[in-house]
Amino acid sequence: MKEDIRLGQILTEKRRKHGITQEELAASLGVSKAAVSKWETGSAYPDILMLPRIAAYFDLTIDELIGYEPQLNTEEIRKLYCQLAGEFASGPFDHALKHCREYVRRYFSCYPLLFQLATLLINHTSLAQSSETSGQMIEEALKLYQRVKDRTDNPSLGKEALQMEAYCHLLLHQPEATLKLLDENQPGSGPAEPILASAYQMTGDIRSAKKILQVGMYKNILALFNLTASYMKQCQNDLPVFQENCRRLSLLEEMVHMDSLHPGIMLTCYVEMAQGWMMHGEKERALEYLEKYTRLACGNIYPLRLHGDEYFTLMDEWFADTLSLGDYPPRNDSVIRRSITQAVTDNPAFSSLNNDSQFQHMIDLLKENEKRK
């Protein structure tokens, strides 16, 4: 990451590359040799009005002259995100939050980074010590998503920012704003992956054809699980529909091995199913899904990374090449483990189970899981 003004270093490199002495440069600019020497050593900087003249002399932009790079590449974004996520995990919280805000100011026109910093804020609101701070973080993230949506020239990033903007409004209990942003009646033309795969096939690139189809299937499977979990929440009061949702979701899980392919989604689904059964007074059924939740959460799923499997054999390179964070999760593993425990211990749906020995054993296992590295 290029964070400092490097005028002296760049000026020295360019002058030597062109075979120009300090005296010659000084004479051309109408300054003393000592002034040029100080610029190059960093003990002094040129007057701001001198910068365009120096830049023009070497056929550079002013940004190039001073070494200012407002954009980070994908690898730099990943590195910075992981660094900040680690700071949130290890604390102190206020320091990590301050550091995050500093990067927002420093790279205010690097829209892929702003999107990830907004996501970083959203994913660590649970660590805030007050609801006021948590609300401020969501507000900050909302403004960042709005900026990305309005300024980026990347349609895909703009669409993601719009969806996250709508999500922030939900977190802020502003459903009308969410409904205004998202139009459920937008026409769809179907997935593009089959067309792309056919094009790759025509060029003889069978591997790319397979890869694009795997990506399409993977993304749509995740979407199906997310939609089913959300639908199940809305249908909790209707026992027959809720029960059928649980049955179908379990069949889907078994069919695609979702517990190993994407354990994070299955943990969410297990909690939703357990909550629903508690609502209907089915304590044993709820404990059954909480047992699955605990077994998966305490299993060999760490470090959590996006990955393929023996069927989705080409996904790993897609994660590495395409996603802003690669296969990294949005939070540090220690924060994820803590939130996995809190999803049960802080859930009012399970408060009546506090005196149940089976439930308490699960809580003990989850808390023990938090301490592992």
Secondary structure, DSSP 8 states (H G I E B T S, - for coil): ---S--HHHHHHHHHHHTT--HHHHHHHHTS-HHHHHHHHHTSS---GGGHHHHHHHTT--HHHHHT------HHHHHHHHHHHHHHHHHS-HHHHHHHHHHHHHHTTT-HHHHHHHHHHHHHTGGG-SSHHHHHHHHHHHHHHHHHHHHH-S-HHHHHHHHHHHHHHHHHTT-HHHHHHH--TT------SHHHHHHHHHHTT-HHHHHHHHHHHHHHHHHHHHHHHHHHHHHTTT-HHHHHHHHHHHHHHHHHHTHHHH-HHHHHHHHHHHHHHHHHTT-HHHHHHHHHHHHHHHTSS--S------SSSTTHHHHHHHHSTTTT--SS-HHHHHHHHHHHHHT-GGGGGGTT-HHHHHHHHHHHHHHT--
